[in-house]
Amino acid sequence: MFKKFTSLMLVAVLAIGVVMSVPGKEASAASTSKQVTLYNFTNAIGSIHTSEDYYSVRVSIVAGYTWLRQKWDWVMELQRYEGGTWKTIGTRTGYVAYQDDSHRTFTNIAKKNAPMRVKITFQPYFYYYDTGGGQGWGYNRGPFVHYSNTWTR
């Protein structure tokens, strides 16, 4: 009897292991994209992209072309809607410029079947050139805030 029970348990464990390792059986991943205006001396069209896998949430910020060399410093907050309010559960910083995209990953983000979004606060800057040919940073307007589309995680 013990031998049959042990054999049955071994078969059950193997069957569970096979089901869990079959490709495509992971939790479905959500991805969003949203076009935004990046305000500055000249405005650029940019975009915020989010994607996820079982453990992580990835965010990319892309800045469109502007005729001035500009950059936007930013603070990114990953937020979850809980108890009637948006709560920040992770923060990243960086900058984005034309042809210099930003990519950040938030790891070990629990799945709670709750709405998620990314809040990004931008602080714009632009390059200027002085009469001697030197290059420096010039400050323009801001800050301003954009939100990604929401998804459930």
C-alpha positions, 0 to 999 in steps of 0.5 A, spaced: 500 500 500 505 504 501 509 503 495 502 504 491 501 511 495 509 513 493 508 511 486 502 515 485 505 521 489 511 521 484 506 521 478 502 527 481 508 531 482 511 530 475 504 532 472 504 538 476 511 540 474 510 538 467 504 543 467 508 549 470 513 548 465 509 548 459 511 555 455 505 560 454 502 558 461 505 564 465 500 569 467 498 573 461 502 580 460 499 587 460 502 592 455 500 599 454 502 605 450 500 612 450 502 618 446 504 624 450 506 631 449 513 633 452 513 641 453 519 645 453 522 651 448 519 647 443 514 641 444 516 634 442 511 628 441 513 622 446 510 616 448 510 612 455 510 604 454 509 599 459 509 591 459 510 586 465 512 579 466 510 575 472 516 578 477 517 585 473 514 591 470 518 595 465 517 602 463 520 606 457 520 613 455 521 615 448 522 623 446 520 625 439 524 629 435 525 637 436 529 642 432 533 644 439 537 639 443 533 638 449 532 633 454 527 632 460 529 629 467 524 625 470 521 622 476 517 615 475 512 612 480 509 606 479 503 606 483 497 601 485 490 603 486 488 600 493 483 603 498 480 608 494 487 612 492 493 611 488 499 609 492 506 609 490 510 602 490 516 604 487 520 610 484 526 611 479 529 617 476 533 619 469 532 623 463 530 622 456 532 626 450 531 625 442 534 618 440 536 617 448 530 613 450 529 611 458 528 604 460 527 602 467 524 596 471 521 595 477 522 588 480 518 583 485 512 587 484 506 583 487 500 581 483 494 583 487 489 584 481 489 591 482 489 597 477 496 599 476 499 606 472 506 609 472 506 617 474 512 621 470 514 628 473 518 631 467 523 637 468 525 640 461 531 643 459 534 645 453 541 646 450 544 653 448 550 655 445 554 662 447 557 666 443 564 663 444 561 657 441 561 653 448 555 649 450 551 649 456 544 647 459 538 652 459 532 651 463 525 652 460 518 651 463 516 645 468 515 641 471 509 637 468 506 630 469 503 625 465 500 618 466 501 611 463 495 608 461 492 603 467 492 596 467 490 590 472 496 586 475 
